[in-house]
């Protein structure tokens, strides 16, 4: 199953959601085959890490994505569904 979280800049909401789902899935359903990613609708934060405020506000049991922001107009695979 592929899940793509999308928000405006891909530095706050979507990387936080990605990190939360990755953490919960690993803990609660490690056998579940998931491909989790996040992207932004705007490209003005491409290449930036998650916002420090998002990392600070992330739930204690989960973390934000560690990768850099990207725009959704460049999906990781052509078969990703949103």
N, CA, C and O atoms as a Tinker XYZ file with bonds, in Angstrom:
   328  protein
     1  N      0.841000   -1.153000    0.000000    73     2
     2  CA     0.000000    0.000000    0.000000    64     1     3
     3  C      0.896000    1.229000    0.000000    63     2     4     5
     4  O      1.884000    1.296000    0.731000    81     3
     5  N      0.538000    2.188000   -0.823000    73     3     6
     6  CA     1.283000    3.447000   -0.889000    64     5     7
     7  C      0.421000    4.579000   -0.341000    63     6     8     9
     8  O     -0.750000    4.718000   -0.695000    81     7
     9  N      1.019000    5.374000    0.520000    73     7    10
    10  CA     0.321000    6.509000    1.113000    64     9    11
    11  C      1.191000    7.743000    0.931000    63    10    12    13
    12  O      2.368000    7.747000    1.290000    81    11
    13  N      0.599000    8.787000    0.369000    73    11    14
    14  CA     1.294000   10.048000    0.141000    64    13    15
    15  C      0.554000   11.149000    0.881000    63    14    16    17
    16  O     -0.603000   11.440000    0.577000    81    15
    17  N      1.221000   11.762000    1.855000    73    15    18
    18  CA     0.655000   12.903000    2.581000    64    17    19
    19  C      1.069000   14.175000    1.854000    63    18    20    21
    20  O      2.232000   14.333000    1.481000    81    19
    21  N      0.112000   15.084000    1.652000    73    19    22
    22  CA     0.384000   16.324000    0.923000    64    21    23
    23  C     -0.065000   17.518000    1.752000    63    22    24    25
    24  O     -1.147000   17.511000    2.338000    81    23
    25  N      0.777000   18.539000    1.794000    73    23    26
    26  CA     0.420000   19.830000    2.382000    64    25    27
    27  C      1.030000   20.910000    1.497000    63    26    28    29
    28  O      1.542000   20.601000    0.421000    81    27
    29  N      0.990000   22.141000    1.915000    73    27    30
    30  CA     1.449000   23.238000    1.066000    64    29    31
    31  C      2.948000   23.184000    0.777000    63    30    32    33
    32  O      3.342000   23.115000   -0.387000    81    31
    33  N      3.780000   23.215000    1.797000    73    31    34
    34  CA     5.216000   23.344000    1.558000    64    33    35
    35  C      6.048000   22.110000    1.844000    63    34    36    37
    36  O      7.236000   22.082000    1.523000    81    35
    37  N      5.441000   21.074000    2.450000    73    35    38
    38  CA     6.132000   19.834000    2.772000    64    37    39
    39  C      7.257000   20.037000    3.784000    63    38    40    41
    40  O      8.295000   19.379000    3.708000    81    39
    41  N      7.046000   20.951000    4.731000    73    39    42
    42  CA     8.022000   21.101000    5.813000    64    41    43
    43  C      7.370000   21.024000    7.194000    63    42    44    45
    44  O      8.079000   21.022000    8.201000    81    43
    45  N      6.038000   20.962000    7.268000    73    43    46
    46  CA     5.369000   20.898000    8.576000    64    45    47
    47  C      4.399000   19.722000    8.661000    63    46    48    49
    48  O      4.725000   18.677000    9.225000    81    47
    49  N      3.203000   19.901000    8.097000    73    47    50
    50  CA     2.136000   18.918000    8.282000    64    49    51
    51  C      2.411000   17.569000    7.630000    63    50    52    53
    52  O      2.322000   16.535000    8.292000    81    51
    53  N      2.740000   17.568000    6.352000    73    51    54
    54  CA     2.889000   16.271000    5.678000    64    53    55
    55  C      4.097000   15.466000    6.171000    63    54    56    57
    56  O      3.975000   14.249000    6.308000    81    55
    57  N      5.264000   16.083000    6.447000    73    55    58
    58  CA     6.338000   15.245000    6.989000    64    57    59
    59  C      6.038000   14.749000    8.404000    63    58    60    61
    60  O      6.502000   13.679000    8.798000    81    59
    61  N      5.260000   15.528000    9.170000    73    59    62
    62  CA     4.863000   15.069000   10.495000    64    61    63
    63  C      3.931000   13.869000   10.372000    63    62    64    65
    64  O      4.107000   12.869000   11.069000    81    63
    65  N      2.942000   13.966000    9.488000    73    63    66
    66  CA     2.022000   12.843000    9.269000    64    65    67
    67  C      2.781000   11.616000    8.779000    63    66    68    69
    68  O      2.501000   10.499000    9.213000    81    67
    69  N      3.727000   11.814000    7.888000    73    67    70
    70  CA     4.545000   10.703000    7.388000    64    69    71
    71  C      5.292000   10.027000    8.531000    63    70    72    73
    72  O      5.291000    8.801000    8.644000    81    71
    73  N      5.926000   10.829000    9.375000    73    71    74
    74  CA     6.677000   10.276000   10.501000    64    73    75
    75  C      5.797000    9.552000   11.502000    63    74    76    77
    76  O      6.170000    8.498000   12.015000    81    75
    77  N      4.623000   10.119000   11.783000    73    75    78
    78  CA     3.692000    9.485000   12.717000    64    77    79
    79  C      3.228000    8.142000   12.171000    63    78    80    81
    80  O      3.223000    7.148000   12.898000    81    79
    81  N      2.837000    8.101000   10.893000    73    79    82
    82  CA     2.373000    6.838000   10.324000    64    81    83
    83  C      3.489000    5.800000   10.294000    63    82    84    85
    84  O      3.262000    4.640000   10.637000    81    83
    85  N      4.687000    6.201000    9.888000    73    83    86
    86  CA     5.814000    5.246000    9.870000    64    85    87
    87  C      6.039000    4.643000   11.262000    63    86    88    89
    88  O      6.224000    3.434000   11.401000    81    87
    89  N      6.020000    5.499000   12.285000    73    87    90
    90  CA     6.258000    5.047000   13.654000    64    89    91
    91  C      5.148000    4.114000   14.128000    63    90    92    93
    92  O      5.422000    3.047000   14.678000    81    91
    93  N      3.892000    4.518000   13.915000    73    91    94
    94  CA     2.771000    3.689000   14.342000    64    93    95
    95  C      2.724000    2.361000   13.599000    63    94    96    97
    96  O      2.482000    1.317000   14.204000    81    95
    97  N      2.955000    2.397000   12.297000    73    95    98
    98  CA     2.919000    1.164000   11.502000    64    97    99
    99  C      4.025000    0.210000   11.946000    63    98   100   101
   100  O      3.795000   -0.995000   12.050000    81    99
   101  N      5.211000    0.730000   12.207000    73    99   102
   102  CA     6.314000   -0.121000   12.645000    64   101   103
   103  C      6.012000   -0.762000   13.996000    63   102   104   105
   104  O      6.388000   -1.907000   14.248000    81   103
   105  N      5.339000   -0.022000   14.853000    73   103   106
   106  CA     5.032000   -0.526000   16.186000    64   105   107
   107  C      3.808000   -1.445000   16.202000    63   106   108   109
   108  O      3.821000   -2.495000   16.845000    81   107
   109  N      2.757000   -1.044000   15.493000    73   107   110
   110  CA     1.479000   -1.756000   15.583000    64   109   111
   111  C      1.270000   -2.826000   14.517000    63   110   112   113
   112  O      0.551000   -3.796000   14.753000    81   111
   113  N      1.884000   -2.665000   13.352000    73   111   114
   114  CA     1.667000   -3.611000   12.246000    64   113   115
   115  C      2.934000   -3.748000   11.409000    63   114   116   117
   116  O      2.932000   -3.391000   10.231000    81   115
   117  N      4.014000   -4.257000   11.995000    73   115   118
   118  CA     5.274000   -4.331000   11.265000    64   117   119
   119  C      5.210000   -5.211000   10.013000    63   118   120   121
   120  O      6.036000   -5.067000    9.112000    81   119
   121  N      4.240000   -6.111000    9.956000    73   119   122
   122  CA     4.096000   -6.972000    8.785000    64   121   123
   123  C      3.417000   -6.268000    7.610000    63   122   124   125
   124  O      3.425000   -6.785000    6.493000    81   123
   125  N      2.841000   -5.117000    7.845000    73   123   126
   126  CA     2.131000   -4.376000    6.809000    64   125   127
   127  C      3.122000   -3.746000    5.832000    63   126   128   129
   128  O      4.022000   -3.010000    6.237000    81   127
   129  N      2.951000   -4.039000    4.562000    73   127   130
   130  CA     3.840000   -3.485000    3.527000    64   129   131
   131  C      3.356000   -2.089000    3.153000    63   130   132   133
   132  O      2.379000   -1.941000    2.420000    81   131
   133  N      4.039000   -1.073000    3.655000    73   131   134
   134  CA     3.665000    0.314000    3.396000    64   133   135
   135  C      4.804000    1.066000    2.732000    63   134   136   137
   136  O      5.970000    0.886000    3.083000    81   135
   137  N      4.460000    1.902000    1.779000    73   135   138
   138  CA     5.380000    2.895000    1.234000    64   137   139
   139  C      4.776000    4.240000    1.595000    63   138   140   141
   140  O      3.737000    4.623000    1.058000    81   139
   141  N      5.422000    4.956000    2.503000    73   139   142
   142  CA     4.898000    6.224000    2.994000    64   141   143
   143  C      5.807000    7.346000    2.526000    63   142   144   145
   144  O      7.031000    7.240000    2.605000    81   143
   145  N      5.201000    8.426000    2.034000    73   143   146
   146  CA     5.967000    9.564000    1.539000    64   145   147
   147  C      5.160000   10.823000    1.822000    63   146   148   149
   148  O      4.002000   10.744000    2.231000    81   147
   149  N      5.766000   11.975000    1.606000    73   147   150
   150  CA     5.070000   13.246000    1.740000    64   149   151
   151  C      5.589000   14.198000    0.678000    63   150   152   153
   152  O      6.708000   14.057000    0.184000    81   151
   153  N      4.744000   15.180000    0.334000    73   151   154
   154  CA     5.093000   16.155000   -0.699000    64   153   155
   155  C      4.314000   17.431000   -0.444000    63   154   156   157
   156  O      3.377000   17.458000    0.354000    81   155
   157  N      4.719000   18.492000   -1.138000    73   155   158
   158  CA     4.030000   19.773000   -1.030000    64   157   159
   159  C      3.406000   20.168000   -2.346000    63   158   160   161
   160  O      3.846000   19.728000   -3.408000    81   159
   161  N      2.374000   21.003000   -2.279000    73   159   162
   162  CA     1.742000   21.498000   -3.498000    64   161   163
   163  C      2.506000   22.676000   -4.081000    63   162   164   165
   164  O      2.350000   22.996000   -5.260000    81   163
   165  N      3.324000   23.317000   -3.273000    73   163   166
   166  CA     4.145000   24.440000   -3.743000    64   165   167
   167  C      5.612000   24.023000   -3.668000    63   166   168   169
   168  O      5.989000   23.199000   -2.835000    81   167
   169  N      6.418000   24.584000   -4.525000    73   167   170
   170  CA     7.817000   24.164000   -4.619000    64   169   171
   171  C      8.791000   25.118000   -3.917000    63   170   172   173
   172  O      9.998000   25.018000   -4.136000    81   171
   173  N      8.308000   26.023000   -3.097000    73   171   174
   174  CA     9.233000   26.999000   -2.524000    64   173   175
   175  C     10.031000   26.499000   -1.327000    63   174   176   177
   176  O     10.882000   27.237000   -0.830000    81   175
   177  N      9.801000   25.287000   -0.841000    73   175   178
   178  CA    10.619000   24.727000    0.241000    64   177   179
   179  C     11.401000   23.491000   -0.205000    63   178   180   181
   180  O     11.969000   22.784000    0.628000    81   179
   181  N     11.434000   23.230000   -1.496000    73   179   182
   182  CA    12.112000   22.037000   -2.008000    64   181   183
   183  C     13.561000   22.010000   -1.519000    63   182   184   185
   184  O     14.283000   23.001000   -1.622000    81   183
   185  N     13.966000   20.868000   -0.989000    73   183   186
   186  CA    15.332000   20.697000   -0.507000    64   185   187
   187  C     15.547000   21.071000    0.947000    63   186   188   189
   188  O     16.613000   20.800000    1.499000    81   187
   189  N     14.548000   21.696000    1.585000    73   187   190
   190  CA    14.683000   22.084000    2.989000    64   189   191
   191  C     14.280000   20.929000    3.900000    63   190   192   193
   192  O     13.421000   20.125000    3.537000    81   191
   193  N     14.894000   20.840000    5.083000    73   191   194
   194  CA    14.476000   19.807000    6.044000    64   193   195
   195  C     13.155000   20.215000    6.692000    63   194   196   197
   196  O     12.711000   21.351000    6.522000    81   195
   197  N     12.518000   19.300000    7.436000    73   195   198
   198  CA    11.295000   19.674000    8.155000    64   197   199
   199  C     11.538000   20.873000    9.069000    63   198   200   201
   200  O     12.618000   21.022000    9.641000    81   199
   201  N     10.539000   21.711000    9.197000    73   199   202
   202  CA    10.613000   22.909000   10.029000    64   201   203
   203  C     10.907000   22.522000   11.485000    63   202   204   205
   204  O     10.336000   21.557000   11.994000    81   203
   205  N     11.794000   23.267000   12.156000    73   203   206
   206  CA    12.122000   22.949000   13.559000    64   205   207
   207  C     10.894000   22.933000   14.466000    63   206   208   209
   208  O     10.821000   22.129000   15.395000    81   207
   209  N      9.929000   23.815000   14.206000    73   207   210
   210  CA     8.710000   23.830000   15.030000    64   209   211
   211  C      7.902000   22.557000   14.839000    63   210   212   213
   212  O      7.296000   22.058000   15.787000    81   211
   213  N      7.886000   22.029000   13.621000    73   211   214
   214  CA     7.179000   20.770000   13.369000    64   213   215
   215  C      7.885000   19.624000   14.089000    63   214   216   217
   216  O      7.231000   18.760000   14.673000    81   215
   217  N      9.201000   19.614000   14.048000    73   215   218
   218  CA     9.941000   18.564000   14.752000    64   217   219
   219  C      9.712000   18.650000   16.254000    63   218   220   221
   220  O      9.589000   17.629000   16.931000    81   219
   221  N      9.656000   19.864000   16.768000    73   219   222
   222  CA     9.440000   20.056000   18.205000    64   221   223
   223  C      8.023000   19.653000   18.607000    63   222   224   225
   224  O      7.830000   19.088000   19.684000    81   223
   225  N      7.040000   19.930000   17.772000    73   223   226
   226  CA     5.642000   19.655000   18.095000    64   225   227
   227  C      5.225000   18.224000   17.794000    63   226   228   229
   228  O      4.144000   17.802000   18.205000    81   227
   229  N      6.051000   17.473000   17.093000    73   227   230
   230  CA     5.702000   16.085000   16.757000    64   229   231
   231  C      5.459000   15.312000   18.041000    63   230   232   233
   232  O      6.134000   15.541000   19.045000    81   231
   233  N      4.501000   14.401000   18.013000    73   231   234
   234  CA     4.234000   13.602000   19.214000    64   233   235
   235  C      5.500000   12.911000   19.705000    63   234   236   237
   236  O      6.359000   12.520000   18.915000    81   235
   237  N      5.597000   12.771000   21.006000    73   235   238
   238  CA     6.797000   12.171000   21.599000    64   237   239
   239  C      7.064000   10.767000   21.066000    63   238   240   241
   240  O      8.218000   10.346000   20.987000    81   239
   241  N      6.024000   10.049000   20.704000    73   239   242
   242  CA     6.194000    8.667000   20.229000    64   241   243
   243  C      6.528000    8.587000   18.749000    63   242   244   245
   244  O      6.802000    7.503000   18.234000    81   243
   245  N      6.510000    9.710000   18.065000    73   243   246
   246  CA     6.765000    9.698000   16.621000    64   245   247
   247  C      7.671000   10.859000   16.252000    63   246   248   249
   248  O      7.849000   11.799000   17.027000    81   247
   249  N      8.230000   10.782000   15.074000    73   247   250
   250  CA     9.105000   11.841000   14.598000    64   249   251
   251  C      8.653000   12.300000   13.227000    63   250   252   253
   252  O      7.859000   11.625000   12.571000    81   251
   253  N      9.149000   13.433000   12.795000    73   251   254
   254  CA     8.874000   13.883000   11.438000    64   253   255
   255  C      9.803000   13.165000   10.483000    63   254   256   257
   256  O     10.792000   12.557000   10.894000    81   255
   257  N      9.482000   13.241000    9.227000    73   255   258
   258  CA    10.324000   12.653000    8.191000    64   257   259
   259  C     11.707000   13.298000    8.260000    63   258   260   261
   260  O     11.817000   14.488000    8.556000    81   259
   261  N     12.734000   12.549000    7.999000    73   259   262
   262  CA    14.100000   13.069000    8.043000    64   261   263
   263  C     14.563000   13.603000    6.685000    63   262   264   265
   264  O     15.641000   14.189000    6.588000    81   263
   265  N     13.773000   13.408000    5.655000    73   263   266
   266  CA    14.207000   13.814000    4.318000    64   265   267
   267  C     13.836000   15.260000    4.028000    63   266   268   269
   268  O     13.135000   15.898000    4.813000    81   267
   269  N     14.303000   15.768000    2.910000    73   267   270
   270  CA    14.058000   17.152000    2.528000    64   269   271
   271  C     12.741000   17.283000    1.772000    63   270   272   273
   272  O     12.246000   16.323000    1.182000    81   271
   273  N     12.187000   18.492000    1.804000    73   271   274
   274  CA    10.908000   18.769000    1.150000    64   273   275
   275  C     11.006000   18.580000   -0.357000    63   274   276   277
   276  O     12.060000   18.766000   -0.965000    81   275
   277  N      9.858000   18.199000   -0.942000    73   275   278
   278  CA     9.767000   18.081000   -2.393000    64   277   279
   279  C      8.370000   18.492000   -2.805000    63   278   280   281
   280  O      7.456000   18.503000   -1.980000    81   279
   281  N      8.195000   18.826000   -4.058000    73   279   282
   282  CA     6.901000   19.221000   -4.593000    64   281   283
   283  C      6.167000   17.999000   -5.123000    63   282   284   285
   284  O      6.797000   17.058000   -5.607000    81   283
   285  N      4.840000   18.004000   -5.036000    73   283   286
   286  CA     4.057000   16.856000   -5.456000    64   285   287
   287  C      4.009000   16.702000   -6.971000    63   286   288   289
   288  O      3.579000   15.658000   -7.460000    81   287
   289  N      4.437000   17.707000   -7.724000    73   287   290
   290  CA     4.449000   17.600000   -9.156000    64   289   291
   291  C      5.542000   16.658000   -9.643000    63   290   292   293
   292  O      5.649000   16.393000  -10.841000    81   291
   293  N      6.355000   16.152000   -8.718000    73   291   294
   294  CA     7.424000   15.218000   -9.047000    64   293   295
   295  C      7.300000   13.984000   -8.148000    63   294   296   297
   296  O      8.153000   13.766000   -7.287000    81   295
   297  N      6.231000   13.157000   -8.337000    73   295   298
   298  CA     5.998000   12.033000   -7.431000    64   297   299
   299  C      7.115000   10.998000   -7.507000    63   298   300   301
   300  O      7.809000   10.914000   -8.520000    81   299
   301  N      7.296000   10.205000   -6.443000    73   299   302
   302  CA     8.375000    9.222000   -6.412000    64   301   303
   303  C      8.204000    8.109000   -7.428000    63   302   304   305
   304  O      9.191000    7.576000   -7.935000    81   303
   305  N      6.961000    7.749000   -7.732000    73   303   306
   306  CA     6.695000    6.745000   -8.757000    64   305   307
   307  C      5.473000    7.162000   -9.541000    63   306   308   309
   308  O      4.622000    7.890000   -9.029000    81   307
   309  N      5.377000    6.713000  -10.767000    73   307   310
   310  CA     4.248000    7.094000  -11.599000    64   309   311
   311  C      2.958000    6.442000  -11.149000    63   310   312   313
   312  O      1.880000    6.888000  -11.542000    81   311
   313  N      3.035000    5.386000  -10.327000    73   311   314
   314  CA     1.831000    4.696000   -9.907000    64   313   315
   315  C      1.337000    5.142000   -8.535000    63   314   316   317
   316  O      0.400000    4.546000   -8.005000    81   315
   317  N      1.941000    6.176000   -7.943000    73   315   318
   318  CA     1.481000    6.664000   -6.655000    64   317   319
   319  C      0.088000    7.237000   -6.811000    63   318   320   321
   320  O     -0.188000    7.990000   -7.745000    81   319
   321  N     -0.781000    6.874000   -5.891000    73   319   322
   322  CA    -2.134000    7.413000   -5.933000    64   321   323
   323  C     -2.355000    8.281000   -4.721000    63   322   324   325
   324  O     -1.830000    8.005000   -3.642000    81   323
   325  N     -3.127000    9.325000   -4.894000    73   323   326
   326  CA    -3.390000   10.230000   -3.786000    64   325   327
   327  C     -4.844000   10.234000   -3.449000    63   326   328
   328  O     -5.264000   10.942000   -2.533000    81   327
